[in-house]
Amino acid sequence: MTLAIGVDVGGTKVAAGVVDEDGRILAKLKRSTPAASPARTEQAIADVVTDLLAGHRNQITAIGLGAAGVVDSARATMLFAPNLAW
């Protein structure tokens, strides 16, 4: 079975979960978002992904991240995030 991790980065929380091919949530975690600090927000994202990988390391085939804002897809860069100091 292949699994994926989805991460939702918001102004108050980073929520992440492991889902299977049918969209069933197998595990989920939340951390507070230190929205005023890009470095601490990055660390919160890394922490939830690392924690979820620990229980499913050999099965995760993809990780996706979502956040409200404007993205330059050609440069893979967040241009504006209304809830974060990015």
Helices and strands as residue ranges (DSSP letters): E 3-9, E 13-19, E 25-32, H 38-56, E 60-67, E 70-72, E 77-80
